[in-house]
Amino acid sequence: MSLESVDPAIRKIIKESYPQIKELNPAQNAVVDAGLLDEKENYIIAIPTASGKTLLGVMAALRTILDGGKVVYAVPLLSIQNEKVKEFKKFEEHGIKVGKHPSSSDLAVMVFESYDALTRFNLNALSDVDLLIVDEFHMIGEYSRGPTIECAITRSRMLHPGMRLIALSATLQNMEELSTWLGARVVEHDYRPVPLFKEVLNTEEFGIKNKNDVILRILKDSMEESSQALVFVSTRRFTESLANYLAGKIKRTLPAEKKKAFKRVAEKILDVPKRRGSLPTEVCLKLAECAENGMAFHHAGLFDRQKEIIEEEFRAGNLLMITATPSLMYGVNLPSKNVVIRDYTRWTSQGPQPIPVFDYLQMSGRAGRPGYDKEGYSYLIGKTLSEAEQLQYQYIYGEIEATNSKLLENRDAVYRQIISQVAAGMARNLDELLEFFKDTFSGFQMTHSEYSSLFASDTIQFQVKEALDFLMEHGMIQAVPDGLRATAFGMLIAKSNYAVQTAVRLKEFARSGGEVEMSRLIYEICRTPDLIPISFKGRKSRDPVRDRLNRAGLFVVDVGNDEATAATLMEWMDERSEYEIENAFNVYAASTRRAAYEASRLVKFHREICQVLGVYSGLDSMETLTARLYYGVKEELLPLVVGIKRLGRRRARALVDAFGTDLRYVSREELLRIEGIGPKTAESILKKYHSHD
C-alpha cells in the first residue's frame, strides 16, 4: 500500500505536515499492509531506528482522531515529550488539538509517569482514550521507568479493555512473549532508509596506543567528506577531555568559513549564562572553546539551553562532532553519519560492567541521517586485535538480550503500585493485589516460564505480602473492616510521583521533634532518591563543601555529591551565581537551577507530609524555603520576585540595592535607570506598589 492508497483525509494531513515524505518506505508499507489503519487489534511495531516508526504512530493516531476518538502518545522522557509536542503542533492547522493531557487535547503526548497517574486517579479522562501509543516500548525492561509503563498498561487493560494499544519498539528478542501478554500482532521489518555498516576497530591495527587517536582519524575522514560524527563515552569528564583533545588537534586545519560558523555557536553557548545573570563557568568556557573548533560535548552538567543549542547546531551542520554520555542514545532525534562507541563498559555498583548488546544497537542505530547520508557507519573501538575479535563476537554477532520485567526487582516500584491500587480503590485486599500483579508483564513472565511457573504464585504472593507489611508498618496503608485503605499519608504518596523511600525519610525527619532547622531539611532532601545530585567535577579538595555545611550547623564526615548539592542549594538561596558556585565547590553548577526547582517541590511535599501527620511547627518557614529555593533569593527579595512576574533575582537585587524594599515612592523614570528594567516591567512594579498608597 502506498501513501496514495491511504485515506485521503489522513494523506492530506501527512503531506502538509511532513512535506518531505513523498512515499511510504518498505517497513512502513509492511505495517500498513498488515492492517494498522483498518484493524482494531493491538500492534507491536518493531523496525530499526530512523525507519519511520513515528509516522506509523501518527497515521494510526489520525485515523482514531478523525473517527472522533482521543489518543495518548506515551514517551519515556521529557525531552522526547517536548520534541513530539513541537512536531505534532502542525496538526492543529487541521483542527486537531495537541497537548499534554487528554482532558484538553485530541492527541496528548505524555511521559510514562503522567500516563501512569492518569490510570490511577483520572478514570474519566482514561475512559475517553481510544488509542494508547507507547513509544520506545523496549524500555519496559528498563529498571526505573520500565515498571511504571508496565503497570500503567496493565491498569489500562483492566479498567478500559476497549482501548487499543500500539507499541513502537526496536527489535526485541522475546517479541512473542511480549505480544502474547499484550494480545498484540507483531509486525517486524529490517528496512533502514540508510544502510548501516558496523565495524570494530582497534589501536593495534593503526599502529597507535590511544583510542582517542583512532577517533581523530575518523574525525578527519568525516571532515574530508563533509559529514559529522557522534561519539559515546562513559562519563562526563571523558566527554570533555575527548572533545578538548580533538579540538586541539584539528583547530589549525579548519577553513575560515567553517571557523566563522563555529564561532557563532560558541557565542550562543556563552550567551546562556549571561542571560541568567552569571559569568560563564569553567565548563561553559571549555564548551565554547571546543565549539569554536567544531567540537562539542553533551552531558547532564550543562545548562539545558546549551544542550539544545548543541543539538540544533549539530542538526544544522554547524558542528563536526559531539562527544556524549550514553544517555543521548535515548531522547532527542540526533542522527549522524558516523557513530563511535569508545567505551563499552559502564560503572555500576558491582564495578565496571560491559554494556548490553541492546544498548550497543541503540547507539549504533544513531548512524546515518535519512535525507542526508547514503549510508551510516558505526565504529566500536578496542585496544588490541584479540580484544576487537572478542568485541565483534559479543556485539556485532551477539544476540540481543531478552527484555525482562524489572518490576519485582524494583522494590520502590512494588511499593508505589500497591499504594496506587489501594488508594484508587482498585484493590481492597491481598487477593485483589495479587490479581493485579499476576496481570503485569512480570507476573506473565513468571507464570509462563518453564523454570518459575511452579512457584510463581508463591513468589509473587511473598513479594507483595512483604511489601504490604512494610507499607502498613510505615502508616501508608491500614486494615479497616471492609478491607485495605490508604491513609492520608499513603494517599499523599499515591498522588505524587515521589519514591516511597523519599516519603519514609521525610516522615521520619518530620517526627524527629524539636524546631525544624531549614538547613537540615535541605540536607535531608538532598539525600532522597528523588533529587538528582549536583556532581563534583573532579578530585579537588572537598573542604569548601564541608566548611559551608559546618557554617549551616551540619557536621559531616564523608563529603559526596549529596553534600555538594546541599551546599550548592544554600549558596543558590544566598543569590550566588552558577559561576561563583562552580568556583567555590568545583561542581557542575549548571544543573543548580534544576536541582533547586526539584528541591523546592520536595520541601512542599515535606510540608504536606507534616500537615497530614499533624506536625505544624515550621510550616511558614517551609513555605518561605520553597520560594527561596525556587527563585534563588534571600528572604528580603521574595515579595518582589513573587509579586512581579518574570522579574528574576538579578533585577530584583538591583532594585533593592538602589531603592530598598519599599518601592512605593520610586518613579517610573528612576525604575527605567536600572539595568534590565524596561517599560513593561516598570509598569508592573508601579501597579503593584503604588496601588497600596
C-alpha positions in Angstrom: 0.0 0.0 0.0 1.5 3.4 -1.0 0.8 6.8 0.6 -1.7 7.4 -2.2 -3.7 4.5 -1.1 -4.1 5.8 2.4 -7.4 7.5 3.4 -7.4 10.9 1.6 -8.1 12.8 4.9 -5.1 11.2 6.6 -2.9 11.6 3.4 -3.7 15.4 3.3 -2.6 16.0 6.9 0.6 13.9 6.4 1.5 15.6 3.1 1.0 19.1 4.6 2.7 18.3 8.0 5.6 16.3 6.5 6.2 17.7 3.0 9.5 15.8 2.8 7.6 12.5 2.8 6.6 11.5 -0.7 6.1 7.8 -0.3 5.9 5.2 2.5 9.1 3.2 2.8 9.1 -0.7 2.7 8.9 -1.0 6.5 6.0 1.4 6.7 4.3 -0.3 3.8 4.6 -3.6 5.5 3.0 -2.3 8.7 0.1 -0.5 6.9 -0.4 -3.6 4.7 -0.7 -5.7 7.9 -3.9 -3.7 8.8 -2.6 -1.0 11.1 -5.2 1.6 9.9 -8.0 -0.8 9.2 -7.9 -3.3 12.2 -8.8 -2.5 15.8 -6.4 -5.0 17.4 -3.2 -4.2 19.3 0.1 -4.0 17.5 3.8 -4.1 18.3 5.7 -2.4 15.5 9.4 -3.3 15.5 11.6 -1.6 12.9 15.1 -0.1 13.1 15.9 3.4 14.4 15.2 6.1 11.8 12.9 3.9 9.8 9.8 5.9 10.4 8.1 4.5 13.5 6.7 7.9 14.5 4.9 8.3 11.2 3.2 5.0 11.6 2.1 6.0 15.1 0.9 9.3 13.7 -1.2 7.7 11.0 -2.9 5.4 13.5 -3.5 8.4 15.8 -5.0 10.4 12.9 -7.3 7.5 12.0 -8.6 7.4 15.6 -9.0 11.2 15.9 -10.7 11.6 12.6 -13.1 8.9 13.7 -14.0 11.0 16.8 -11.6 9.4 19.3 -8.8 10.6 21.5 -5.1 9.4 21.6 -2.3 9.3 24.1 1.2 9.1 22.8 3.3 8.0 25.7 7.1 8.6 25.8 9.8 7.9 28.4 11.5 11.3 28.7 10.6 14.9 28.9 13.0 15.8 26.1 11.0 13.4 23.8 7.7 14.8 25.0 8.8 18.4 24.2 10.1 17.3 20.8 6.9 15.4 19.9 4.6 18.2 21.0 6.5 20.6 18.8 6.4 18.2 15.9 2.6 17.4 16.3 1.6 21.0 16.7 1.4 21.2 12.9 -1.8 19.1 13.2 -3.6 22.0 14.8 -3.9 23.6 11.4 -6.3 20.7 10.7 -8.4 21.2 13.8 -6.7 18.6 15.9 -5.9 19.8 19.5 -2.4 18.8 20.6 -1.3 19.0 24.2 0.0 17.1 27.2 -3.3 15.8 28.7 -6.3 14.1 27.1 -8.8 16.2 29.0 -7.7 19.2 26.9 -6.5 17.7 23.7 -7.3 15.1 21.0 -3.6 14.0 20.8 -1.9 14.1 24.2 1.9 13.5 24.5 2.5 12.2 28.0 5.6 10.9 29.8 5.2 7.5 31.3 4.8 8.8 34.8 2.0 11.2 33.8 0.1 8.5 32.0 0.5 6.2 35.0 -1.1 8.9 37.2 -3.9 9.2 34.7 -4.7 5.4 35.1 -4.8 5.8 38.8 -6.8 9.0 39.5 -8.4 10.3 36.4 -10.6 7.4 35.2 -13.0 9.8 33.4 -10.1 11.0 31.2 -8.8 7.5 30.8 -12.2 6.3 29.6 -12.1 8.9 26.8 -8.8 7.5 25.4 -9.4 5.2 22.4 -5.8 4.6 21.5 -2.6 4.4 23.5 0.7 4.6 21.5 3.7 3.6 23.6 7.0 5.0 22.0 10.3 3.4 23.0 8.3 0.3 24.2 11.5 -1.6 24.7 12.1 0.5 27.8 9.6 -1.8 29.5 12.6 -3.8 30.5 14.5 -0.8 32.0 14.9 -0.7 35.8 13.5 2.7 36.7 10.9 3.6 34.1 10.0 0.1 32.9 7.8 -0.8 35.9 5.9 2.5 35.5 4.7 1.9 31.9 4.3 -1.8 32.5 1.8 -1.2 35.4 0.1 1.7 33.6 -0.6 -0.6 30.6 -1.8 -3.4 33.0 -4.1 -1.0 34.8 -5.4 0.4 31.4 -6.3 -3.0 30.2 -8.2 -3.8 33.4 -10.1 -0.5 33.6 -10.6 0.2 29.9 -10.4 -3.1 27.9 -11.8 -1.4 24.8 -8.8 0.8 24.4 -6.4 -0.1 21.6 -2.6 -0.2 22.1 0.2 0.3 19.6 3.7 -0.2 20.8 6.6 1.3 18.8 9.9 -0.6 19.5 13.3 -1.6 18.5 13.6 -5.3 17.7 13.3 -7.4 20.8 14.4 -11.0 21.3 11.3 -12.2 23.2 8.8 -10.5 21.0 6.4 -13.5 21.1 6.3 -13.3 24.9 5.5 -9.6 24.9 2.9 -9.9 22.1 1.1 -12.8 24.0 1.0 -10.6 27.1 -0.5 -7.7 25.2 -2.7 -9.8 22.9 -0.9 -7.9 20.0 0.0 -8.6 16.5 3.7 -8.2 15.8 5.0 -6.6 12.6 8.8 -6.7 12.2 10.9 -5.4 9.4 14.6 -4.9 9.0 14.5 -2.0 6.4 16.6 1.1 7.2 16.4 4.1 4.9 20.1 4.5 5.3 22.1 1.2 5.3 24.2 0.7 8.5 27.7 -0.8 8.4 29.1 -1.9 11.8 32.8 -2.3 12.4 35.2 -3.0 15.3 38.4 -1.0 15.2 41.5 -1.3 17.4 44.5 0.7 18.1 46.9 -2.1 17.2 45.9 -2.1 13.5 46.6 1.6 13.3 50.0 1.3 15.0 48.9 3.7 17.8 48.3 3.2 21.5 45.4 5.6 22.2 41.8 5.1 21.3 41.4 8.9 21.0 43.8 8.9 18.1 41.6 6.3 16.3 38.7 8.7 16.8 40.8 11.6 15.5 41.3 9.6 12.2 37.5 9.1 11.9 37.0 12.8 12.6 39.5 13.8 9.8 37.8 11.4 7.4 34.5 12.9 8.3 35.8 16.4 7.7 37.1 15.4 4.2 33.7 14.1 3.2 31.8 16.9 5.0 30.0 14.5 7.3 29.5 14.5 11.1 30.3 12.1 13.9 28.7 11.3 17.3 31.0 9.7 19.9 29.8 7.8 23.1 32.0 7.7 26.1 31.2 6.6 29.7 31.5 9.7 31.8 31.0 13.5 31.8 34.7 14.0 32.4 35.6 11.9 29.4 33.2 13.8 27.1 35.0 17.0 28.0 38.6 15.7 27.8 38.0 13.9 24.4 36.3 17.0 22.8 39.1 19.2 24.1 41.8 16.8 22.8 40.3 16.6 19.3 39.6 20.3 19.1 43.3 21.0 19.8 44.3 18.5 17.1 42.2 20.0 14.3 42.0 23.7 15.0 44.8 24.7 12.7 43.3 22.8 9.7 39.8 24.4 9.8 38.8 26.5 6.8 38.0 30.2 7.6 34.3 29.9 6.6 33.8 27.0 9.0 35.6 28.9 11.8 33.0 31.7 11.4 30.1 29.3 11.8 31.7 27.6 14.8 32.4 31.0 16.4 28.7 31.8 16.2 27.9 28.6 18.0 30.5 29.4 20.7 28.9 32.8 21.2 25.4 31.3 21.6 26.8 28.9 24.3 28.4 31.8 26.2 25.3 33.8 26.0 23.3 31.3 28.1 24.9 32.0 31.5 25.0 35.7 30.6 21.2 35.8 30.2 20.9 34.1 33.6 23.0 36.7 35.3 26.1 34.6 35.7 29.6 34.8 34.3 30.5 31.7 32.1 31.5 28.8 34.3 34.7 26.9 33.6 32.6 24.2 31.9 30.9 26.8 29.7 34.3 28.3 28.7 35.6 24.8 27.9 32.5 24.0 25.8 32.7 27.3 23.9 36.4 26.8 23.2 35.7 23.3 21.8 32.7 24.7 19.8 35.0 27.3 18.2 36.8 24.3 16.6 33.7 22.4 15.6 33.6 20.1 18.6 31.0 19.9 21.5 30.5 17.7 24.5 27.0 16.9 25.8 26.1 15.7 29.3 23.8 16.4 32.2 26.2 19.0 33.7 25.4 21.6 31.1 22.6 24.3 31.1 19.5 22.9 29.4 19.6 25.6 26.8 23.3 24.8 26.0 22.3 21.2 25.3 19.5 22.4 23.0 21.9 24.7 21.1 24.4 21.8 20.6 21.6 19.6 19.2 20.2 22.4 17.0 23.6 23.4 15.6 24.6 19.8 15.0 21.5 19.2 13.0 22.2 22.4 11.1 25.7 21.1 10.2 27.5 23.7 12.3 29.4 21.2 14.5 31.7 18.4 13.3 31.3 16.1 16.3 29.6 15.7 19.6 31.1 13.6 22.4 28.3 12.4 24.7 27.4 10.2 27.6 25.2 7.2 26.8 22.0 9.0 27.9 22.0 10.6 24.4 21.1 7.2 22.8 17.6 7.9 24.1 15.7 11.1 23.8 16.1 13.7 21.1 16.5 12.7 17.5 20.1 13.4 16.7 21.4 11.1 13.9 24.9 11.4 12.4 26.7 9.6 9.5 29.3 8.2 11.8 28.8 6.9 15.4 31.8 5.9 17.5 31.4 3.9 20.7 34.7 4.3 22.5 33.7 3.0 26.0 31.8 -0.3 26.1 31.9 -0.6 29.9 29.9 1.3 32.4 30.4 1.8 36.1 27.9 0.0 38.3 27.6 -0.9 42.0 29.3 -4.1 41.0 32.2 -2.2 39.4 32.7 -1.8 35.6 30.4 -3.9 33.5 30.1 -4.4 29.7 27.2 -2.6 28.2 24.3 -4.8 26.9 24.1 -5.7 23.3 20.8 -3.8 23.2 22.5 -0.5 24.2 25.2 -1.1 21.6 22.5 -1.4 19.0 20.7 1.7 20.2 23.9 3.8 20.0 24.9 2.3 16.6 21.4 3.0 15.3 22.1 6.7 15.5 24.3 6.4 12.5 23.0 7.5 9.1 20.8 10.6 8.6 17.8 10.0 6.4 17.7 12.6 3.6 21.4 13.4 4.1 23.5 10.2 4.1 23.6 7.3 1.7 25.0 5.0 4.4 25.8 5.2 8.1 28.9 3.8 9.9 29.2 2.6 13.5 32.6 2.0 15.0 33.3 0.2 18.2 36.9 0.6 19.4 39.1 -1.9 21.2 42.7 -1.8 22.1 44.2 -5.0 20.7 43.4 -7.2 17.8 42.3 -10.0 20.1 40.0 -7.7 22.0 38.5 -6.4 18.8 37.7 -10.0 17.8 36.0 -10.6 21.1 34.0 -7.4 20.8 32.9 -8.3 17.3 31.7 -11.7 18.5 30.0 -10.2 21.5 28.3 -7.1 19.9 28.1 -7.4 16.2 27.3 -11.1 16.0 25.9 -11.4 19.6 22.2 -11.9 20.4 20.2 -9.1 21.9 19.2 -9.7 25.5 15.7 -10.8 26.3 13.5 -7.9 27.6 12.6 -8.9 31.2 10.3 -7.1 33.6 12.2 -5.3 36.4 9.0 -4.8 38.5 9.7 -7.2 41.3 13.4 -6.3 41.4 12.5 -2.6 41.9 11.2 -2.6 45.5 10.1 1.0 45.3 8.0 0.3 42.2 6.3 -2.5 44.0 5.5 -0.2 47.0 4.2 2.5 44.7 1.9 0.2 42.7 0.4 -1.3 45.9 -0.3 2.1 47.3 -1.7 3.2 43.9 -4.1 0.2 43.7 -5.3 0.6 47.2 -5.6 4.4 47.1 -7.5 4.3 43.8 -10.0 1.8 45.3 -8.9 -0.9 42.8 -7.7 -3.3 45.5 -9.4 -3.9 48.8 -7.5 -7.0 49.9 -4.4 -9.1 49.3 -6.2 -11.3 46.7 -7.0 -8.3 44.5 -3.5 -7.0 44.8 -2.2 -10.4 43.7 -4.6 -10.4 40.8 -3.1 -7.1 39.6 0.5 -8.2 39.9 -0.2 -11.5 38.1 -1.6 -9.5 35.2 1.6 -7.4 34.8 4.3 -8.5 32.4 6.3 -9.6 35.4 3.5 -11.9 36.5 3.0 -13.1 33.0 6.7 -14.0 32.6 6.8 -15.8 35.9 3.6 -17.9 35.4 4.6 -18.8 31.8 8.2 -19.7 32.4 9.2 -23.4 32.4 11.6 -22.6 35.2 9.5 -20.4 37.5 5.9 -21.3 36.8 5.6 -23.9 39.5 6.5 -21.5 42.3 5.4 -18.2 40.5 2.2 -17.7 42.6 4.1 -18.3 45.9 6.9 -15.9 44.8 4.5 -13.1 43.8 2.5 -13.6 47.0 5.6 -13.4 49.2 6.9 -10.3 47.5 3.6 -8.5 47.6 2.8 -9.5 51.2 6.3 -8.4 52.3 5.8 -5.0 50.6 2.3 -4.6 52.0 3.6 -5.3 55.6 6.2 -2.6 55.1 3.6 -0.1 53.9 1.3 -0.9 56.8 4.2 -0.6 59.3 5.0 2.9 58.0 1.5 4.1 58.2 0.7 4.3 54.5 -2.0 1.6 54.3 -4.3 0.4 57.1 -6.7 -2.5 57.5 -10.3 -1.5 58.1 -13.4 -3.6 58.5 -14.1 -3.6 54.7 -10.5 -4.2 53.6 -7.4 -2.2 52.9 -7.4 1.6 52.8 -4.8 4.2 52.1 -4.1 6.6 55.0 -3.9 10.3 54.4 -0.1 9.8 54.3 -0.4 7.0 51.8 -2.9 9.0 49.6 -0.4 11.8 49.5 2.3 9.4 48.2 0.0 7.8 45.7 -0.9 11.2 44.2 2.8 12.2 43.9 5.5 10.8 41.7 7.9 10.5 44.6 9.7 7.3 45.8 8.3 5.7 48.9 11.8 5.8 50.3 11.7 9.6 50.0 8.4 9.8 51.8 9.7 7.5 54.6 12.8 9.6 55.1 10.9 12.8 55.2 8.2 11.4 57.5 11.0 10.3 60.0 12.5 13.7 59.8 9.2 15.4 60.4 8.7 13.2 63.5 12.2 13.8 64.9 10.9 16.5 67.1 12.1 20.0 68.0 12.3 23.1 66.0 12.7 22.5 62.2 16.2 23.6 61.0 15.8 24.6 57.4 19.5 23.8 56.6 19.0 20.2 57.9 15.8 19.9 55.9 17.7 20.9 52.8 20.3 18.2 53.6 17.6 15.5 54.1 16.0 16.4 50.8 19.4 16.1 49.1 19.7 12.6 50.4 16.5 11.4 48.9 16.5 9.4 45.7 14.2 12.0 44.0 16.7 14.8 43.9 19.3 14.3 41.2 22.5 15.3 42.8 24.9 18.0 41.6 28.2 16.2 40.9 31.8 17.1 41.7 33.8 17.7 38.6 37.0 16.1 39.8 39.0 15.1 42.8 39.9 18.5 44.1 39.6 19.3 47.8 36.1 18.9 49.2 36.8 21.0 52.2 34.9 24.1 50.9 31.7 22.0 50.9 32.4 20.7 54.4 33.1 24.3 55.6 29.8 25.5 54.0 27.8 22.8 55.7 29.6 23.5 59.0 28.5 27.1 58.9 25.0 25.9 58.5 25.3 23.7 61.6 25.7 20.5 59.7 28.8 18.4 60.6 29.5 15.6 58.1 32.3 13.1 58.0 32.1 12.0 54.3 31.6 14.6 51.6 30.0 13.3 48.4 27.5 14.6 45.8 24.6 14.8 48.3 26.7 17.1 50.5 27.8 19.1 47.4 24.1 19.5 46.4 23.1 20.8 49.8 26.0 23.3 49.9 25.1 24.4 46.4 21.5 25.0 47.2 22.4 27.0 50.3 24.6 29.3 48.1 21.9 29.5 45.5 19.5 30.9 48.1 22.2 33.4 49.0 22.0 34.6 45.4 25.3 33.2 44.3 25.6 32.7 40.5 26.4 29.4 38.9 29.9 30.8 38.1 30.5 31.5 41.8 29.1 28.1 42.9 31.3 26.2 40.5 34.4 28.1 41.6 33.6 27.6 45.2 32.9 23.9 45.2 34.2 22.5 41.9 30.8 21.1 40.9 28.8 21.0 37.7 26.9 24.1 38.7 24.9 24.5 35.5 22.3 22.0 36.9 21.8 24.2 40.0 18.5 25.6 38.8 17.1 22.2 38.0 18.1 20.9 41.5 16.7 24.0 43.2 13.4 23.6 41.4 13.1 20.0 42.4 14.2 20.8 46.0 11.5 23.5 46.2 8.9 20.9 45.2 10.3 18.4 47.7 10.1 21.0 50.5 6.5 21.5 49.6 5.9 17.7 49.7 7.6 17.6 53.1 5.3 20.4 54.3 2.3 18.4 53.1 3.6 15.3 55.0 3.9 17.4 58.2 0.3 18.5 57.8 -1.1 15.0 57.4 1.0 13.9 60.4 -0.3 16.8 62.5 3.2 18.4 62.8 2.5 22.1 62.5 5.7 23.7 63.7 7.8 25.3 61.0 5.2 25.3 58.2 5.6 29.0 57.5 9.4 28.6 57.4 9.0 25.7 54.9 6.8 27.9 52.7 9.4 30.6 52.7 12.1 28.0 52.0 10.1 26.6 49.0 10.0 30.1 47.5 13.7 30.9 48.2 14.8 27.7 46.5 12.6 28.3 43.5 13.7 31.9 43.0 17.2 31.6 44.4 17.0 34.6 46.6 17.4 35.9 50.2 14.2 36.4 52.1 14.1 40.1 51.6 13.6 39.7 47.8 10.6 37.3 48.0 7.9 40.0 47.8 9.5 41.3 44.6 10.2 38.1 42.7 6.9 36.5 43.7 4.9 39.7 43.1 6.4 40.8 39.7 6.2 38.1 37.0 9.4 37.2 35.3 11.4 39.8 37.2 14.1 37.4 38.3 16.6 37.6 41.1 19.2 39.7 39.4 16.9 42.6 38.6 15.2 42.3 42.0 18.5 42.6 43.7 19.4 45.7 41.6 16.1 47.3 42.6 16.5 46.6 46.3 20.2 47.7 46.3 19.1 51.0 44.7 15.8 51.8 46.5 15.4 49.4 49.4 12.5 47.0 49.8 9.8 49.7 49.8 9.2 50.8 46.2 6.1 52.9 46.8 7.8 56.2 46.3 10.0 55.2 43.3 9.1 56.9 40.0 8.9 55.3 36.6 12.0 57.3 35.4 14.0 56.0 38.3 13.0 52.4 37.6 14.0 52.7 34.0 17.5 53.7 35.0 18.0 50.2 36.5 19.7 47.8 34.0 17.3 45.3 32.6 14.1 47.2 33.7 12.1 48.1 30.7 8.7 50.0 30.3 6.6 46.8 30.8 8.4 45.7 34.0 8.4 49.3 35.3 4.6 49.4 34.8 4.2 46.1 36.7 6.2 47.4 39.6 4.3 50.7 39.8 1.0 48.9 39.6 1.9 46.6 42.4 3.4 49.1 44.8 1.5 52.3 44.0 -1.9 50.5 44.3 -1.1 50.3 48.1 -0.9 54.0 48.5 
